[in-house]
Amino acid sequence: MNTGTTTYNFGSSRGSITYSFPFWGKSLKQLIIHYNPVNIPTGGYTIYFPSSFTYDPEVRNTSGGLVSIYTDRIKLEAMSGACTGWIIITGF
């Protein structure tokens, strides 16, 4: 299942994120997030997965932004300054 690409804009002064689920099957699951750059506001931003990971997924984060990862969602934490980069989550 490929869900296409979603862009979420936090406002003209805060930037945006773009994310996609290029692989989401019974075994391989992957989410790719790009910070364009972005400064996520208080409260953060949560992306829910189409279905849960069986095990905690692997997270590669080059953005410098803090994240909280769960088997059913990822929360992108609020920031005090803008970040640019990638977050790639892979597992099954």
Backbone as JSON Lines, residues from 0, in Angstrom:
{"i":0,"aa":"M","n":[0.84,-1.17,0.0],"ca":[0.0,0.0,0.0],"c":[0.89,1.24,0.0]}
{"i":1,"aa":"N","n":[0.69,2.12,-0.93],"ca":[1.36,3.4,-0.97],"c":[0.28,4.46,-0.82]}
{"i":2,"aa":"T","n":[0.36,5.26,0.25],"ca":[-0.7,6.23,0.53],"c":[-0.52,7.57,-0.14]}
{"i":3,"aa":"G","n":[0.51,7.71,-0.97],"ca":[0.77,9.01,-1.59],"c":[1.51,9.9,-0.62]}
{"i":4,"aa":"T","n":[1.57,11.18,-0.93],"ca":[2.33,12.14,-0.13],"c":[1.38,13.14,0.51]}
{"i":5,"aa":"T","n":[1.64,13.45,1.78],"ca":[0.88,14.44,2.52],"c":[1.81,15.55,2.95]}
{"i":6,"aa":"T","n":[1.4,16.8,2.78],"ca":[2.15,17.95,3.28],"c":[1.29,18.65,4.32]}
{"i":7,"aa":"Y","n":[1.88,18.92,5.48],"ca":[1.18,19.67,6.53],"c":[1.95,20.96,6.78]}
{"i":8,"aa":"N","n":[1.25,22.09,6.64],"ca":[1.86,23.4,6.79],"c":[1.49,23.96,8.16]}
{"i":9,"aa":"F","n":[2.5,24.32,8.95],"ca":[2.29,24.87,10.29],"c":[2.12,26.38,10.28]}
{"i":10,"aa":"G","n":[2.12,26.99,9.12],"ca":[1.98,28.44,9.0],"c":[3.21,29.02,8.33]}
{"i":11,"aa":"S","n":[3.06,30.21,7.78],"ca":[4.13,30.8,6.97],"c":[5.43,30.99,7.73]}
{"i":12,"aa":"S","n":[5.37,31.23,9.03],"ca":[6.61,31.44,9.79],"c":[7.15,30.16,10.42]}
{"i":13,"aa":"R","n":[6.4,29.05,10.34],"ca":[6.82,27.8,10.99],"c":[7.24,26.71,10.01]}
{"i":14,"aa":"G","n":[6.9,26.82,8.74],"ca":[7.29,25.83,7.76],"c":[6.35,24.64,7.68]}
{"i":15,"aa":"S","n":[6.83,23.54,7.07],"ca":[5.95,22.4,6.82],"c":[6.73,21.09,6.88]}
{"i":16,"aa":"I","n":[5.97,20.0,6.94],"ca":[6.53,18.66,6.81],"c":[5.82,17.97,5.65]}
{"i":17,"aa":"T","n":[6.51,17.06,5.0],"ca":[5.94,16.22,3.96],"c":[6.22,14.79,4.35]}
{"i":18,"aa":"Y","n":[5.19,13.92,4.26],"ca":[5.41,12.53,4.63],"c":[4.63,11.58,3.73]}
{"i":19,"aa":"S","n":[5.12,10.34,3.71],"ca":[4.54,9.31,2.87],"c":[4.77,7.94,3.49]}
{"i":20,"aa":"F","n":[3.85,7.03,3.22],"ca":[3.98,5.62,3.59],"c":[4.24,4.84,2.3]}
{"i":21,"aa":"P","n":[5.49,4.79,1.8],"ca":[5.74,4.13,0.51],"c":[5.54,2.62,0.55]}
{"i":22,"aa":"F","n":[5.76,2.01,1.71],"ca":[5.54,0.57,1.9],"c":[4.74,0.4,3.18]}
{"i":23,"aa":"W","n":[3.61,-0.28,3.09],"ca":[2.84,-0.57,4.29],"c":[2.05,-1.84,4.06]}
{"i":24,"aa":"G","n":[2.7,-2.97,4.33],"ca":[2.08,-4.26,4.11],"c":[2.04,-5.07,5.38]}
{"i":25,"aa":"K","n":[1.8,-6.38,5.24],"ca":[1.76,-7.26,6.4],"c":[3.14,-7.42,7.03]}
{"i":26,"aa":"S","n":[4.18,-7.34,6.21],"ca":[5.53,-7.49,6.77],"c":[6.25,-6.15,6.76]}
{"i":27,"aa":"L","n":[6.71,-5.66,5.63],"ca":[7.47,-4.41,5.59],"c":[6.55,-3.2,5.73]}
{"i":28,"aa":"K","n":[6.94,-2.3,6.64],"ca":[6.23,-1.04,6.84],"c":[7.27,0.07,6.86]}
{"i":29,"aa":"Q","n":[6.96,1.2,6.18],"ca":[7.92,2.3,6.15],"c":[7.18,3.64,6.06]}
{"i":30,"aa":"L","n":[7.67,4.6,6.84],"ca":[7.19,5.97,6.8],"c":[8.4,6.88,6.59]}
{"i":31,"aa":"I","n":[8.28,7.82,5.66],"ca":[9.35,8.78,5.4],"c":[8.79,10.18,5.65]}
{"i":32,"aa":"I","n":[9.5,10.96,6.46],"ca":[9.09,12.32,6.8],"c":[10.22,13.26,6.42]}
{"i":33,"aa":"H","n":[9.86,14.39,5.78],"ca":[10.86,15.41,5.46],"c":[10.47,16.72,6.13]}
{"i":34,"aa":"Y","n":[11.41,17.32,6.86],"ca":[11.23,18.65,7.45],"c":[11.71,19.66,6.43]}
{"i":35,"aa":"N","n":[10.88,20.66,6.09],"ca":[11.08,21.48,4.88],"c":[11.5,22.95,5.02]}
{"i":36,"aa":"P","n":[12.24,23.54,5.81],"ca":[12.48,23.32,7.23],"c":[11.22,23.64,8.02]}
{"i":37,"aa":"V","n":[11.21,23.21,9.26],"ca":[10.01,23.37,10.08],"c":[10.39,23.69,11.51]}
{"i":38,"aa":"N","n":[9.5,24.43,12.17],"ca":[9.58,24.72,13.6],"c":[8.22,24.31,14.17]}
{"i":39,"aa":"I","n":[8.11,23.1,14.68],"ca":[6.83,22.55,15.14],"c":[6.41,23.26,16.43]}
{"i":40,"aa":"P","n":[5.15,23.74,16.5],"ca":[4.7,24.51,17.66],"c":[4.41,23.63,18.89]}
{"i":41,"aa":"T","n":[4.13,24.3,20.0],"ca":[3.77,23.64,21.24],"c":[2.65,22.63,21.0]}
{"i":42,"aa":"G","n":[2.78,21.47,21.58],"ca":[1.8,20.4,21.4],"c":[2.27,19.36,20.4]}
{"i":43,"aa":"G","n":[3.22,19.73,19.54],"ca":[3.76,18.77,18.57],"c":[2.76,18.41,17.48]}
{"i":44,"aa":"Y","n":[3.08,17.35,16.77],"ca":[2.24,16.87,15.66],"c":[2.34,15.35,15.64]}
{"i":45,"aa":"T","n":[1.19,14.68,15.59],"ca":[1.16,13.22,15.62],"c":[0.71,12.67,14.28]}
{"i":46,"aa":"I","n":[1.44,11.67,13.79],"ca":[1.07,10.94,12.58],"c":[0.72,9.52,13.01]}
{"i":47,"aa":"Y","n":[-0.51,9.1,12.72],"ca":[-0.96,7.75,13.04],"c":[-0.67,6.83,11.87]}
{"i":48,"aa":"F","n":[-0.18,5.63,12.16],"ca":[0.13,4.65,11.13],"c":[-1.15,3.97,10.65]}
{"i":49,"aa":"P","n":[-1.21,3.52,9.38],"ca":[-2.39,2.81,8.87],"c":[-2.71,1.54,9.66]}
{"i":50,"aa":"S","n":[-1.69,0.87,10.19],"ca":[-1.83,-0.27,11.1],"c":[-0.58,-0.3,11.97]}
{"i":51,"aa":"S","n":[-0.66,-0.98,13.09],"ca":[0.45,-0.97,14.05],"c":[1.62,-1.84,13.6]}
{"i":52,"aa":"F","n":[2.82,-1.44,14.02],"ca":[3.99,-2.3,13.9],"c":[3.85,-3.43,14.92]}
{"i":53,"aa":"T","n":[4.34,-4.61,14.59],"ca":[4.35,-5.72,15.53],"c":[5.43,-5.5,16.59]}
{"i":54,"aa":"Y","n":[6.58,-4.99,16.16],"ca":[7.71,-4.7,17.04],"c":[8.08,-3.22,16.9]}
{"i":55,"aa":"D","n":[8.79,-2.7,17.9],"ca":[9.23,-1.31,17.81],"c":[10.05,-1.12,16.53]}
{"i":56,"aa":"P","n":[9.71,-0.11,15.73],"ca":[10.42,0.11,14.46],"c":[11.76,0.78,14.65]}
{"i":57,"aa":"E","n":[12.59,0.69,13.62],"ca":[13.88,1.38,13.55],"c":[13.63,2.82,13.1]}
{"i":58,"aa":"V","n":[14.28,3.77,13.75],"ca":[14.1,5.18,13.41],"c":[15.45,5.77,13.02]}
{"i":59,"aa":"R","n":[15.52,6.36,11.82],"ca":[16.7,7.11,11.36],"c":[16.28,8.57,11.32]}
{"i":60,"aa":"N","n":[16.98,9.4,12.07],"ca":[16.57,10.8,12.19],"c":[17.77,11.7,11.9]}
{"i":61,"aa":"T","n":[17.74,12.39,10.76],"ca":[18.8,13.35,10.42],"c":[18.33,14.79,10.6]}
{"i":62,"aa":"S","n":[17.11,14.97,11.11],"ca":[16.51,16.3,11.19],"c":[16.96,17.1,12.41]}
{"i":63,"aa":"G","n":[17.37,16.42,13.46],"ca":[17.68,17.12,14.7],"c":[16.46,17.35,15.57]}
{"i":64,"aa":"G","n":[15.26,17.08,15.03],"ca":[14.03,17.22,15.8],"c":[13.8,16.01,16.7]}
{"i":65,"aa":"L","n":[13.19,16.24,17.85],"ca":[12.88,15.14,18.77],"c":[11.59,14.46,18.37]}
{"i":66,"aa":"V","n":[11.56,13.13,18.5],"ca":[10.37,12.36,18.19],"c":[10.11,11.36,19.31]}
{"i":67,"aa":"S","n":[8.84,11.01,19.48],"ca":[8.43,9.9,20.35],"c":[7.79,8.88,19.44]}
{"i":68,"aa":"I","n":[8.29,7.64,19.48],"ca":[7.8,6.6,18.56],"c":[7.04,5.54,19.35]}
{"i":69,"aa":"Y","n":[5.93,5.12,18.8],"ca":[5.08,4.07,19.36],"c":[4.78,3.09,18.23]}
{"i":70,"aa":"T","n":[4.19,1.95,18.55],"ca":[3.89,0.98,17.49],"c":[2.76,1.46,16.58]}
{"i":71,"aa":"D","n":[1.93,2.41,17.03],"ca":[0.79,2.86,16.22],"c":[0.86,4.32,15.76]}
{"i":72,"aa":"R","n":[1.93,5.05,16.18],"ca":[2.02,6.47,15.82],"c":[3.42,6.99,16.1]}
{"i":73,"aa":"I","n":[3.68,8.18,15.54],"ca":[4.89,8.92,15.87],"c":[4.47,10.33,16.23]}
{"i":74,"aa":"K","n":[5.07,10.87,17.29],"ca":[4.8,12.25,17.66],"c":[6.05,13.06,17.4]}
{"i":75,"aa":"L","n":[5.91,14.09,16.59],"ca":[6.98,15.03,16.3],"c":[6.87,16.12,17.36]}
{"i":76,"aa":"E","n":[7.87,16.22,18.21],"ca":[7.81,17.11,19.37],"c":[8.0,18.58,18.98]}
{"i":77,"aa":"A","n":[7.48,19.47,19.82],"ca":[7.62,20.91,19.61],"c":[9.11,21.29,19.59]}
{"i":78,"aa":"M","n":[9.42,22.38,18.88],"ca":[10.81,22.81,18.71],"c":[10.97,24.26,19.13]}
{"i":79,"aa":"S","n":[12.2,24.6,19.49],"ca":[12.5,25.99,19.81],"c":[13.17,26.71,18.63]}
{"i":80,"aa":"G","n":[13.48,25.95,17.57],"ca":[14.08,26.52,16.37],"c":[13.81,25.6,15.19]}
{"i":81,"aa":"A","n":[14.04,26.08,13.99],"ca":[13.74,25.31,12.78],"c":[14.73,24.18,12.55]}
{"i":82,"aa":"C","n":[14.23,23.06,12.04],"ca":[15.04,21.9,11.66],"c":[14.76,21.53,10.21]}
{"i":83,"aa":"T","n":[15.74,20.97,9.56],"ca":[15.61,20.46,8.21],"c":[16.21,19.07,8.18]}
{"i":84,"aa":"G","n":[15.59,18.15,7.47],"ca":[16.16,16.81,7.35],"c":[15.1,15.75,7.18]}
{"i":85,"aa":"W","n":[15.51,14.52,7.44],"ca":[14.66,13.35,7.18],"c":[14.48,12.53,8.45]}
{"i":86,"aa":"I","n":[13.3,11.88,8.53],"ca":[13.05,10.84,9.52],"c":[12.51,9.66,8.73]}
{"i":87,"aa":"I","n":[13.16,8.5,8.88],"ca":[12.73,7.3,8.16],"c":[12.45,6.21,9.21]}
{"i":88,"aa":"I","n":[11.25,5.68,9.2],"ca":[10.83,4.65,10.15],"c":[10.56,3.38,9.36]}
{"i":89,"aa":"T","n":[11.21,2.29,9.75],"ca":[11.08,1.02,9.03],"c":[10.94,-0.11,10.03]}
{"i":90,"aa":"G","n":[10.12,-1.07,9.72],"ca":[9.97,-2.25,10.58],"c":[8.88,-3.15,10.06]}
{"i":91,"aa":"F","n":[8.41,-4.05,10.94],"ca":[7.27,-4.92,10.62],"c":[6.5,-5.22,11.87]}
